[in-house]
Structure formats: structure tokens, C-alpha cells
Amino acid sequence: MSNQVIDKAESAILHTYNRFQVVFDRGEGVYLYDNTGKQYLDFASGIGVQSLGYGNEEYKQALKDQIDKLTHISNLYYSEPMAEAAAKVVKATGMNRVFFTNSGTEAIEGAIKAVRKYAWLKDGKHDHEIIAMNHSFHGRSMGALSITGNEKYQEPFKPMIGNVKFADFNDLDSVKALVNEKTCAIIMETIQGEGGIYPATEEFLKGVRKICDENDIFLVLDEIQCGMGRSGYMFAWQEYGVEPDIMTCAKALGCGVPVGAFVLNEKTAKGTLAPGDHGTTYGGNPFVCAAVSKVLDIFEKDKIVEHVKEVSVYLEGRLDELVKEYDFLETRRGKGFMQGLVVQGRPVGEIINKALENGLVIISAGSNVIRMLPPLVIEKEHVDEMIEKLKKSF
Ligand SMILES: *Cc1c(COP(=O)(O)O)cnc(C)c1O
């Protein structure tokens, strides 16, 4: 049966992914089921999206209720879900204003436009520069790709948008060397995800913030993957005591509906985008906002972030045991429920395929990292089950 589905999909869908040979049919809690009924423990969450797991009753009901009422009206009008969701995002971030998008990539595009607008208002010039990081990932559209530090992704699509320079993540001197009077923003992930799970060091993040403060440069933190509780903090930057001027968010923001956001502090909210500068047809429609609103309610009510903090200590302990036990595991990197195991001398893809065969969904990052982004509601017993299945796959 799965082959029929796969053949049908491959006969019609553009071949931009080499997909795993599995057809997922439904999800329940922290488990996925394929169309033969086989169960899989999910330690990937649809790439860090399904933070509440599958089938959360309250979440499902909120979406069903909103579908019955109203799903879309455009941004020419107000809706109650939009007002609710926006107020809750502002509260959760402690920032000033939010713009809802349909994806993480679009949140990045909005942030790029905001920083360029500010710089242009200041001196009327068009030569402003953005500093981004090597091994970063911000999305695949031309703007987001232009600040993504991955030559392979960029090469076929050049020219990129101009005036982007790349520094080395966690190397403050490499950032300082690129700063000049044209620099308008420094953009980076608080914890690099696709690049291989590299958390920013405190020294680096604080140092970058200082550079920004001293030179009227905006700090844009991409929290699309590491935000929304995944790091053990609601937003990863909150652990560092460093505030961004603009933050991007998506993936788990709607826990399965396509929604992203860029969130601005008071300075950037007042001094950048104004009516006429930016827009979206779908962005922040009542349906996705009902999801965002309910997600943030559930996070608060079920103390999701505290749960991550608690259970991730156990997860890290068990992963560290693996690193000691297996020679080909070089180290573990990560925070909270965003963890990477660095593999040496064995192809990561084979381990991930084996794991899938053994009923465990994990993904990769960079060229040699096993990446784990489990739903934030996993318990210790699920960690144990994952370890068992992973050992079997080794
Ligand atoms: C996934 C991701 C994006 C892109 O988000 P999309 O929703 O796929 O457009 C951008 N930045 C980071 C850090 C991501 O992990």
C-alpha cells in the first residue's frame, strides 16, 4: 500500500526532496503510525513543529471551533483570534509588536526589510550591510537564502541580495572584523539548528549585543527552531539575558498550522515598517491565530517549559552515556529538547534509516550530526525507549 502512495506522489510532486520510504497516516501523543499500522516514536516532531505531540484534545477543539466560525478574512480587517494571539506573543516575548507570517522564511524576509528600512530612514542610502553567520540556516527564498551561510544552497541561484557578509558563529573577533558604518544588522540563530546544533556561547551573544548597542546596529535572533520552549526557556535568548531587537519565530508557534512571526522591540516597532511597507494575504488569519493562541495557553497551563527543563536533564544524561559507550559518537551538543549527537566515521543517513526501521523517527543536521527535536511533552520513559531503539540501530 505504501508503495502505491509513494509512486503516486512521485508521479506528480516536484522532486525536491529525497523522502524516507514511509507513508505516515496518523499521530497519537508522541507516536506516529504509518499506513500499515506500524508505530514510531517521534523524536523529530515534523522538524520541531509538533511540540504538543499529536492529537492534543484542547488544541484540536480550538481549531475545529474556529473552522466552524471563520478561517480567513485578510488583513484588511480585525479578528478576535488575531488580537488574542498577538497580545499573547507580545507577553511571552516581553517585546512590543508582532507581524504574523505563513512561514519562518517569510518572518526572516520581514526582519530583513525592517532593518533595511531603519537604515534607509537614517541616511537615505542603499549601501547597508547585514552580517550573518557561516553554517546558518534562515530559509530558501532569495532574501533568506542570501543570509544563509551555506555555499551549496546559494550557488545555483546567484546573485544573492547584495551586501551580506558572513562571520563565524561563536567567534566574536570575526564579527568585529566585519562591522563598519554601513552595517545595519547582525542576524543569527540563538542555537544553530540545520548547521549542526551549535548553541551560542554566552560570551558571543553578549559580545554581539554590545557591538550592536555601540554602533546602532540591530540584533536579529532567529528563534524559528530553538524558540517556543525547545531550549528549556520560552525563547532561547532568555537564558542569556540578552534581548534581540527583532526575533523570528515559526515552526512550533502554531504546532502544526503554517504560521510564523517576526516580533519587534519598541525601537524597531516604531522606527521601521509603516503602513504600505509590508503585507500578506493569509498571514495571521483567524484560523492560524486560534492555534497560536491555544498553543500559548497550553504552554502556560501545562508548564511545558518547566517540563522541558526537567526532562532534558535526563535526556542529556542518557545521551552522554551513549557518547561514552560508542567510539563513533564524538560528542553531544544542544540545549533542552534540541540535541545533536556528533558522529565520526559512520554515515549518519544509515543510522537514521535503521532507526526508522526500528520504529524511531530522528533526523540529521549538518553532515554528521544526529538531530533530536522530540515533542516537548515526552516523558523519561520515552527517552528510555528512544535510547533502546537507537542502540539497536547502531
Ligand atoms: C526552519 C527554519 C527556517 C525556515 O522556516 P520555514 O518555516 O521552513 O520557512 C528559518 N530559520 C531557522 C532557524 C529554521 O530552523
The ligand as an ORCA input file, in Angstrom:
! r2SCAN-3c Opt
* xyz 0 1
  C      13.097     26.048      9.587
  C      13.888     27.267      9.758
  C      13.677     28.405      8.969
  C      12.707     28.414      7.811
  O      11.396     28.230      8.252
  P      10.265     27.738      7.208
  O       9.030     27.691      8.035
  O      10.707     26.426      6.676
  O      10.163     28.753      6.139
  C      14.406     29.540      9.254
  N      15.288     29.568     10.264
  C      15.517     28.504     11.052
  C      16.480     28.603     12.178
  C      14.841     27.313     10.818
  O      15.090     26.243     11.579
*
